[in-house]
Amino acid sequence: RLAFPLPQLITTEKDKPVIPLSVWHRRSRVGMWLAGVGLLLATLTANLAFVAVSKENYPGGVALQKLIARHLKKGRGGGYGDDSDSFPVVAVYVDVASAMSGVSLFGQRAAPDNWEFGKGGYEEENRVVSYDKFDYLLSEEKHIQGFRVIDVAPGHPRLDIKRLRVHTRDAIYIHEKKK
């Protein structure tokens, strides 16, 4: 029932009524029902907007999915049920931005068995000095020497209320070692 929270809605912090009490006591059932429906619709609209934005907020996970799909599409093997010993090890580097935006252990478990992951940090002692041992990189950096961008995952969502759209920009770049 709406009767419990409504007295809190009609008073302010200083206990001065926002709605005059004479109006509050003359409220109708239809008006209360319409107010309740309006609050429910406002809550539904806000939740849908938050879901639309949050589903675009994991570019690291999207980048990993794209890389796995691309790798398996090219027939490089190492998928489920394949003998992982017959395929070379694929080394993938995940930077901090990718790890913080969706590359999780669950996503890594979806990768073929012959994949190995390396991670680095922003701190000097956790930085990767050389990317030579990696075949692929998931990074927020657009240009990395010795690698070429093969795909990009959008992220950094922004809700455009006027156009009712979620806008994104390039967030995580998928790099492949140049041959």
Residue pairs with C-beta under 8 A, 6 or more apart in sequence:
2 32
2 35
2 36
9 18
10 17
10 18
10 19
10 21
10 24
11 17
11 18
12 18
17 24
49 159
52 159
52 166
53 157
53 158
53 159
53 166
54 157
56 154
56 155
56 157
56 166
56 168
57 101
57 155
57 157
58 101
58 102
58 155
59 98
59 101
59 102
59 153
59 154
59 155
59 156
59 171
59 172
60 94
60 97
60 98
60 99
60 100
60 101
60 102
60 103
60 138
60 153
60 172
61 101
61 102
61 103
61 104
61 107
62 102
62 153
62 154
62 155
62 172
63 98
63 102
63 103
63 138
63 151
63 152
63 153
63 172
63 173
63 174
64 94
64 98
64 102
64 103
64 107
64 108
64 110
64 111
64 138
65 107
65 110
66 151
66 153
66 174
67 92
67 136
67 138
67 151
67 174
68 110
68 111
68 112
70 150
70 151
70 174
71 78
71 90
71 112
72 78
72 79
72 112
76 87
76 90
77 86
77 87
77 112
77 114
78 84
78 87
78 90
78 112
78 113
78 114
78 115
79 112
80 112
80 113
82 112
82 113
84 112
84 113
84 114
87 112
87 114
88 114
89 114
89 115
89 116
90 112
90 114
90 115
90 116
90 135
90 136
91 115
91 116
91 117
91 118
91 133
91 134
91 135
91 136
92 111
92 115
92 116
92 117
92 118
92 134
92 135
92 136
92 137
92 138
93 117
93 118
93 119
93 120
93 128
93 131
93 134
93 136
93 137
93 138
93 139
94 103
94 117
94 118
94 119
94 138
95 119
95 120
95 137
95 138
95 139
95 140
95 141
96 119
96 120
96 121
96 122
97 139
97 140
97 171
97 172
98 138
98 139
98 140
98 172
99 119
101 155
101 171
101 172
103 138
108 115
108 117
111 117
118 128
118 133
118 134
120 126
120 127
120 128
121 127
131 137
131 144
131 146
131 147
131 177
132 146
134 177
135 176
135 177
136 174
136 175
136 176
136 177
137 144
137 147
137 173
137 174
137 175
138 172
138 173
138 174
138 175
139 172
139 173
139 175
140 171
140 172
140 173
141 173
142 149
142 170
142 173
144 175
146 177
146 178
147 175
147 176
147 177
147 178
148 175
148 176
148 178
149 173
149 174
149 175
150 174
150 175
150 176
151 173
151 174
152 170
152 171
152 172
152 173
152 174
153 170
153 171
153 172
153 173
153 174
154 168
154 169
154 170
154 171
155 168
155 169
155 170
155 171
155 172
156 168
156 169
156 171
157 166
157 167
157 168
158 166
158 167
158 168
159 165
159 166
159 167
160 166
160 167
